[in-house]
Structure formats: structure tokens, C-alpha cells
Amino acid sequence: MEIRPATAGDWPRIWPFLREIVAAGETYTWPRDVDEDRARAMWLVPAPGRAVVAVDPDGTVLGTAKLVPNQLGPGDHVANASFMVVPAAAGRGVGRALGEYVLTLARAEGYRAMQFNAVVATNTRAVALWRSLGFEVVGRVPEAFRHPRDGFVDLLVMHRRL
């Protein structure tokens, strides 16, 4: 698997699984009916943000991540990142590889820490992955996410120094 910067040409291979993940409403705080233009603008972010893709040797996109400053101005030394893995590629290490890559990229770009503002507490695989990569839960927002099956569930704020 190769991880490389995402290009506009990758979007047609990102959009189908991004749409599926967001529409499921289980892990992202995005509107479940986000349209393609809005999703592209939210994912393929301008500098200093970056989007990357994980691809198989045949060029199949297995997942994607984006890295942005968590805040503007005096808070821009803390990174924020988002990750999506093709559902059929779950359990193949794509999320871990993307996580490690983005952490290394954030360090290289001078960020001092990374913070996830809204990890859905019922997304236990993601919570376990981020913990294994050194993140800690530094906050919990009770019932801040409307899960389509589980009702109101907590959002976790996760953080790690770089």
C-alpha cells in the first residue's frame, strides 16, 4: 500500500465510499445528505490543509485522510485530522497506516499536537486505534451525536502531543 497526496483525479474514487460512510450517519458529524460539491470542498482542503490517499499497487483507493490546523491563528499549532477507509478494506491496516502517516506528516509540518474534536464513542474500532497510536480522551461531550441506531451517544475529544 502506498500513501500519497490526494489529487483532484482521485476524487471520483473517494466520493463513493465517503458518501456511503457519511450517509450511514454512524461516525461523521457531517450532514448525511451532503452533496458531492460540498463534500469535495470539505475533504480536498486548500493549503495549509492536505488530503492523502492510501492506494493498492493497482491504484485502487483504500482510504483517505485529511490534515488541517485544528484552529486558526494562535491555535494553529495543533493539528486536526479525519480518516475514511473503504468499508470493504476494514481490518486490513489501512486506518493504522493512514494514522501513522498523518502523525508523521503533522510532526514534519511543525504541529505540536493533534486533536480529534468529535470521535463518536460508539465507534469502538476508531477509539481503540487512536488509543493505540497514543491518543488520550481529554473530554467527553454527553449525547452530542445522534446515532441512527443507538440514539444520542457521546462524542470524545482525543489528543496527543507530537
C-alpha positions in Angstrom: 0.0 0.0 0.0 1.2 3.5 -0.9 0.1 6.7 0.8 0.4 9.8 -1.3 -1.1 13.2 -1.7 -4.6 13.2 -3.0 -5.3 14.8 -6.3 -8.4 16.1 -7.9 -8.2 13.0 -10.1 -8.6 10.8 -7.0 -12.0 12.4 -6.1 -14.1 10.1 -8.3 -12.6 7.1 -6.4 -13.0 8.8 -2.9 -16.6 10.1 -3.3 -18.4 6.7 -3.5 -17.1 5.5 -0.1 -17.1 8.9 1.5 -20.8 9.3 0.5 -21.6 5.8 1.9 -19.8 6.4 5.2 -21.4 9.8 5.7 -24.9 8.6 4.7 -24.7 5.8 7.2 -24.6 8.5 9.9 -22.6 6.4 12.4 -19.2 8.1 12.5 -19.2 11.6 11.0 -20.9 14.8 12.1 -21.4 15.8 8.5 -25.0 16.1 7.1 -26.0 12.6 6.0 -27.2 14.0 2.7 -24.1 16.1 1.9 -23.8 16.7 -1.8 -20.8 16.0 -3.9 -19.6 19.6 -4.4 -19.8 20.4 -0.7 -18.1 17.1 0.3 -15.3 17.7 -2.2 -14.7 21.2 -0.7 -14.7 19.8 2.8 -12.3 17.0 2.0 -9.9 18.3 -0.6 -8.9 21.2 1.5 -6.7 24.1 0.5 -3.2 24.7 2.0 -2.2 24.5 4.7 -4.5 21.6 4.8 -3.7 18.4 3.0 -5.6 15.3 1.8 -3.9 12.0 1.2 -5.0 8.6 -0.2 -3.9 5.0 0.5 -3.8 3.0 -2.7 -3.1 -0.6 -3.6 -0.4 -1.3 -6.2 -3.2 -1.4 -8.9 -4.2 2.1 -7.9 -7.4 1.2 -6.0 -8.1 3.8 -3.3 -8.4 2.0 0.0 -8.8 5.1 2.2 -8.2 8.7 2.6 -7.3 11.2 5.3 -7.1 15.0 5.6 -4.9 17.1 7.9 -5.7 20.7 8.8 -5.0 23.1 11.6 -7.5 22.5 14.4 -8.0 26.2 15.0 -6.9 29.4 13.3 -4.4 32.0 14.5 -2.9 31.2 17.9 -4.3 27.7 17.9 -2.9 26.7 14.5 0.0 24.7 16.1 -2.4 21.9 16.9 -3.4 19.6 14.0 -6.8 18.0 13.3 -7.3 15.0 11.0 -10.1 13.0 9.6 -10.0 9.5 8.2 -12.2 7.3 6.0 -11.5 3.7 4.9 -13.3 1.9 2.2 -15.7 -0.4 4.2 -14.5 -3.5 2.2 -10.9 -2.7 3.3 -11.7 -2.6 7.0 -9.4 -4.7 9.1 -6.5 -4.6 6.6 -4.5 -1.9 8.4 -5.4 0.9 6.2 -6.6 3.1 9.0 -3.5 2.5 11.1 -1.2 3.2 8.1 -3.1 6.4 7.4 -2.9 7.4 11.1 0.8 6.8 11.3 1.4 8.7 8.0 -0.6 11.7 9.1 1.0 11.8 12.5 4.5 11.8 10.8 3.3 14.5 8.3 1.9 16.7 11.1 5.2 16.5 13.0 7.2 17.3 9.9 5.0 20.4 9.3 5.7 21.7 12.8 2.5 20.9 14.6 3.0 20.3 18.3 -0.1 18.1 18.9 -3.1 16.5 17.2 -6.6 16.7 18.4 -9.8 15.0 17.3 -12.8 17.1 18.2 -15.6 14.6 17.6 -14.9 10.8 17.8 -18.2 9.0 18.2 -17.9 7.0 21.4 -19.7 4.0 19.8 -17.0 3.9 17.1 -15.0 1.5 19.2 -12.6 0.4 16.5 -11.6 4.0 15.9 -11.3 4.8 19.6 -9.1 1.7 20.1 -6.9 2.6 17.1 -6.4 6.2 18.2 -5.6 5.0 21.8 -3.0 2.5 20.4 -1.4 5.5 18.5 -1.0 7.4 21.7 -4.2 9.5 21.9 -6.0 10.1 25.1 -9.6 11.0 25.7 -9.4 14.5 27.2 -13.0 15.3 27.1 -16.5 13.8 26.6 -19.5 15.7 25.3 -22.6 13.8 26.6 -25.2 12.8 24.0 -23.7 15.2 21.4 -24.2 12.8 18.4 -27.5 11.4 17.0 -26.6 7.9 16.0 -29.2 6.3 13.7 -29.3 3.1 15.7 -28.1 3.9 19.2 -29.8 7.2 19.7 -27.9 10.0 21.5 -24.3 9.0 22.1 -21.2 10.8 23.4 -18.6 12.5 21.4 -15.0 12.1 22.6 -12.3 14.7 22.3 -9.0 12.9 21.8 -5.5 14.4 21.9 -1.8 13.5 21.7 1.4 15.5 21.7 3.7 15.2 18.8 
